[in-house]
Amino acid sequence: MVLKGRSLPRGSSRKSSSSTLIFSIMIICSFFVLILLALGILSVPSSSGDSPKAHDLSTIGHRTIPSDRRSESKDARADQWVEVISWEPRAVIYHNFLSQDECEYLINMAKPHMEKSTVVDSDTGKSKDSRVRTSSGTFLARGRDKTIRAIEKRIADFTFLPVDHGEGLQVLHYEVGQRYEPHFDYFQDEFNTQNGGQRMATVLMYLSDVEEGGETVFPSAKGNISAVPWWNELSDCGKEGLSVKPKMGDALLFWSMKPDASLDPSSLHGGCPVIKGNKWSSTKWIRVNDYNA
Ligand SMILES: *[C@@H]1O[C@H](CO)[C@@H](O)[C@H](O)[C@H]1NC(C)=O
């Protein structure tokens, strides 16, 4: 009786001491895991581990510059804000996207190299002269200098599309009477989509004001085209669709593709003839894939 009675508690105490040991080991182990986590030696796996850093958007917030500071230098950009002008096509204006200095810089870089503009021949995919496009222009290579890299970074932040998807910046000059008839920016041939795929979006930057005419017009835009605040300032050509008046430093972003990646025929657009003054603009076409520039 006595032996039996003593053997029982001895057995259960062995059991309870081994479970206490396992429990302690577990506590110590989790303590070490916590220390390793705290020191950053271990890390909790996360899906963003390998993906590139997201655009930080630091360059596109609504920034109001006090008027006394704005007049100090043309290097500073005036009030920056984004205005949605249409959902079909998807189009927004980014006001004061470029500073006056940046506009003048792009014009001066391009000026010595201006050539008569061409259009893409949809049969051969090659460039050809055309009566529908009477401007002159040139390309500035992607990433060619600090100013252009800064502008291209800002375009990527604005569009959420990587710098590597962009073609070189095209700078265009339209004199009185010069225009670009309505066209699509997307390609309807096989040749031009081999590098970078289809054109997805266009950022059109106005490098100068235009006294009269020179609007960017979307003749197939849905909605009330006369509801824009600048309706009464538009030329006859500008009143044939939804129009944007060129203003130095403003950038117009429109999409040639719908959100489902199908081509958007409402992105048809043209440049109205300049009636008075000069029009300088710069275009960034952005592809679906990386573009070898
Ligand atoms: C279009 O907008 C203008 C200006 O806001 C307005 O006067 C006109 O009634 C609108 N037209 C339609 C069809 O809604």
The ligand as an SDF file (V2000), in Angstrom:
LIG
                    3D

 14 14  0  0  0  0  0  0  0  0999 V2000
  -23.6090   71.7990  -71.8370 C   0  0  0  0  0  0  0  0  0  0  0  0
  -22.9240   72.6990  -70.9530 O   0  0  0  0  0  0  0  0  0  0  0  0
  -23.3030   74.0510  -71.1400 C   0  0  0  0  0  0  0  0  0  0  0  0
  -22.4070   74.8890  -70.2520 C   0  0  0  0  0  0  0  0  0  0  0  0
  -22.3560   74.3830  -68.9430 O   0  0  0  0  0  0  0  0  0  0  0  0
  -24.7840   74.2060  -70.8240 C   0  0  0  0  0  0  0  0  0  0  0  0
  -25.1690   75.5470  -71.0140 O   0  0  0  0  0  0  0  0  0  0  0  0
  -25.5920   73.2870  -71.7470 C   0  0  0  0  0  0  0  0  0  0  0  0
  -26.9350   73.3440  -71.4010 O   0  0  0  0  0  0  0  0  0  0  0  0
  -25.0810   71.8570  -71.6340 C   0  0  0  0  0  0  0  0  0  0  0  0
  -25.7640   71.0420  -72.6440 N   0  0  0  0  0  0  0  0  0  0  0  0
  -26.2840   69.8710  -72.3630 C   0  0  0  0  0  0  0  0  0  0  0  0
  -26.9140   69.1540  -73.5120 C   0  0  0  0  0  0  0  0  0  0  0  0
  -26.2920   69.4000  -71.2390 O   0  0  0  0  0  0  0  0  0  0  0  0
  1  2  1  0
  1 10  1  0
  2  3  1  0
  3  4  1  0
  3  6  1  0
  4  5  1  0
  6  7  1  0
  6  8  1  0
  8  9  1  0
  8 10  1  0
 10 11  1  0
 11 12  1  0
 12 13  1  0
 12 14  2  0
M  END
$$$$
